[in-house]
């Protein structure tokens, strides 16, 4: 995981500069590594993002990451690789844990609203049935990323609806395999998604605890 995080950090600036201005929303850095594609950096969702102390022990903000390469993964899984951008108004924050950043945790909040939130969660729950694998072609990164989606597991009883999806991301050119697991929850019109990536086995208990904390914070606004 460390190799991949280091590589994306080194490529971030050149990647963003190479993108067409019309095809990439303005990114407004917020406090503690919060990034949002919303036009207002003080958007209420940003305040609902978790901070380090609210997460399982050991996680710290990933301060040098300014792109949404990882935050887009849940949408890509739901759409079988067709979604290329986060929905407008989405906010996200990344955290890392381990001496060499062995674990990456990404929180994403969006507000499809009402039935839209449930539909977004359902799309993730049905992801493996609709699309077992897809590839992110080289572009923002100079290498191909391949995703294999696992059969959805029963989600924890959080919010109004939830989905749990496992996946494996491989980077053939780097001989790198990353294991991932995500939980997405419909909570009062907000879609709360926590994604965990590691070269080891994702800790399901930590991911669930983070998701519960995120939903609690969103609903307490």
C-alpha positions, -999 to +999 in steps of 0.1 A: +000+000+000+028+024+008+042+021-027+009+031-042+002+060-018+037+073-024+033+071-061-001+089-062+013+116-040+042+122-064+018+123-094-010+144-079+002+178-092+010+167-127-022+147-130-044+176-120-026+201-143-030+177-172-068+174-168-090+197-190-104+225-169-140+218-181-137+182-170-126+187-134-144+205-107-126+230-086-112+214-054-113+235-022-090+222+005-106+223+039-092+218+074-075+185+083-073+172+048-110+176+039-116+181+002-149+189-015-161+193-050-189+216-038-185+253-046-186+263-010-158+250+012-179+256+043-206+232+031-224+216+061-213+182+050-176+191+056-183+197+092-199+163+095-167+145+084-150+126+111-117+137+126-089+115+137-099+111+174-134+099+162-120+070+143-106+036+154-073+040+172-042+049+152-057+067+122-044+101+112-054+125+083-036+119+050-025+155+046-006+154+013-034+138-008-055+164-027-071+142-053-102+120-053-087+089-068-097+067-039-130+085-030-143+077-065-139+039-061-174+032-045-191+050-074-170+031-099-179-002-083-216+007-084-215+017-121-191-010-132-163+015-139-185+040-158-186+068-132-157+092-137-165+119-111-179+123-077-215+137-075-216+175-070-215+185-034-197+153-023-171+157+005-144+133+015-115+128+039-087+103+039-069+087+069-039+064+072-027+040+099+005+021+104+042+030+104+043+029+066+007+039+060-003+003+056-041+011+059-060+038+040-095+047+052-117+070+031-149+086+043-173+100+016-205+119+023-230+129-004-267+139-004-287+122-031-317+128-010-346+105+000-351+077-025-318+086-042-298+077-011-314+043-008-309+037-046-272+045-043-268+021-015-288-006-033-266-001-064-235-010-043-253-040-027-260-054-062-226-045-076-211-080-079-243-093-095-242-066-121-204-064-126-178-087-112-148-068-125-138-036-144-106-017-153-096+019-147-076+027-178-044+048-176-050+085-176-048+103-143-023+076-133+000+062-159-009+026-151-039+004-154-059-004-122-080-036-122-109-042-098-125-075-089-157-072-069-167-097-042-202-109-035-218-084-011-220-094+026-249-087+049-245-052+061-246-041+097-278-026+110-268+010+106-291+038+093-320+031+070-302+008+047-266-005+043-244-024+019-210-041+024-188-048-006-154-064-008-130-059-037-094-064-048-075-038-067-044-049-087-018-028-104-002-052-129+027-029-138+037-027-101+029-063-092+007-048-064-024-062-049-046-041-025-076-056-006-105-034-001-138-034+018-165-007+020-197+000+039-223+024+025-252+036+046-284+056+039-288+080+068-314+107+067-309+116+031-272+114+033-251+086+018-223+077+042-195+055+028-164+043+045-138+025+024-108+006+038-078-004+016-047-024+027-023-049+013-032-071+042-067-083+053-091-053+059-102-052+096-140-054+093-146-045+129-127-012+125-145-004+093-179-010+109-170+011+139-159+040+117-191+037+097-212+038+129-193+069+141-198+086+108-235+079+107-240+091+142-222+124+135-242+129+103-275+124+121-266+146+150-262+177+128 
